[in-house]
Amino acid sequence: MFFRTARITLLLAGILTVLAGCSQEMVVEQELIDRAKVIHERALTLDTHVDIRLTYATAELDPGIDNPKLKCDLVKMNKGGVDGVFLIVYTKQGERNADGYKKAYETAMVRFNAIKRLTGQMYPERCELATSPDAFERIAKTGKRAVMIGVENGFAIGKDLKKLQEFYDLGARYITLTHIGHNDICDSSQPRDALGDEQTEHNGLTKFGREVVVQMNRLGMMCDASHISDESFFELIKASKAPIIVSHSSCRALAEHPRNLTDGQLVALAKNGGVIQITSVKNFLLPASGVEADVKIFVDHIEHVVELIGIDYVGIGSDFDGGGGIEGFNDHSEALNVTIELVRRGYSEEDICKIWSGNFLRVWREVEVVAKEL
């Protein structure tokens, strides 16, 4: 009887020890989450790449509700503490002829008008168009969501440099030079077989492409290197008098994909003073097939950039509603999870603020300074 009682006592003591350990771990985890919430609340949070459909900002696709068809809407942004987004005027690469240029321009205008409708007619009390870093910061302080515009695929301007000014006047503050398929500006990282693309066509930027970069520098529009070929990337850095951005890409050292940047490109980006915005598209994050993409792998890419070139050159461009979305960061309502993971890895509040917007805003301001000097 004595030995049985002793065994029971030891067993109970072991259980209590385990429970105490679990309880302590829960307390530590809750403290970490609470700290992350405070940091997330204080940080200016910016997502630099969110796609919109042609029916966006209509009764059919309302971004003012918690819309199950959208990963980014005003409700999810508010819930996740996301202060601002770049909504994207996207045009698919088509035939480079008069009809192709016309269709691309018309498609772009549909999306420009949708963004104007969102901020000017549907929900002006809840969101506002921002055309400068100062405007973004001002709007965020009011509690509204700041909306900015990026153009994805320079094909939308055709071969008309004057359209750059038109797009700028409509609020566009960056242009992704190409998309899937080569265009008249530069080679793509992913040629389109359907258009008869060879692996390379221009071996980088074209003469027209260099003229586009010069004019974008003059206007104060950021040049976006996502989707462009490696050769185009290095030529863009040489051609641009301002730092460049990579609005939604990840790291090729962690996931072999032509859309991602090599370590050599990342080093060149840091020397240029630019910034890469890590994307949540699972195919650009996964080190191997069969692995599930989650917020930890997403932050692995952020961390790779930080370890290679420093904290000042990385941010977040989810590509929500354009293929982005992973476990733990599947829409903007889950943005806090990114901050929690960064806190878990020891990042300071200053570092996290840089990642969420500070680095991108620095580049944007430097682009504005260059424009004033030209």
Number of C-alpha atoms within 10 A of each C-alpha: 6 7 8 9 10 11 12 12 12 12 12 12 12 12 12 12 12 12 12 12 12 12 12 12 12 12 12 12 14 12 12 15 19 13 17 23 18 11 20 24 15 12 22 22 26 28 28 29 28 23 24 22 16 18 13 20 23 14 9 8 17 18 24 19 12 17 15 10 11 21 26 27 19 24 18 22 22 17 14 19 23 27 27 28 25 25 25 28 28 28 22 17 21 20 17 17 10 10 11 16 20 15 17 23 18 14 17 25 19 17 25 23 16 21 26 19 16 22 20 15 12 17 16 15 12 17 23 23 23 25 18 17 18 12 15 24 16 14 20 21 13 11 13 20 28 26 24 27 27 28 28 26 29 26 31 31 21 20 19 12 15 11 14 20 16 12 22 20 12 16 22 24 24 26 30 25 30 30 27 19 28 31 27 20 27 30 32 32 26 21 21 17 11 9 13 11 16 14 17 17 16 18 15 22 27 18 12 15 23 19 15 25 24 17 19 25 26 20 20 23 26 29 26 28 29 27 29 32 28 22 17 24 27 18 17 24 22 12 17 20 18 28 25 29 27 29 32 29 27 34 26 21 14 19 20 18 20 18 24 27 27 19 16 11 17 21 17 16 23 20 13 17 19 28 28 30 28 30 31 30 23 20 18 25 29 21 18 11 7 7 11 14 21 19 23 17 20 27 20 18 25 24 17 17 25 16 10 13 17 13 19 20 27 31 30 28 26 33 26 25 17 17 16 23 22 21 16 17 23 19 22 25 22 20 22 22 20 21 26 21 19 23 20 14 11 9 16 12 19 12 17 23 21 22 28 26 23 22 22 29 19 19 21 24 17 19 26 20 15 16 19 12 8 12
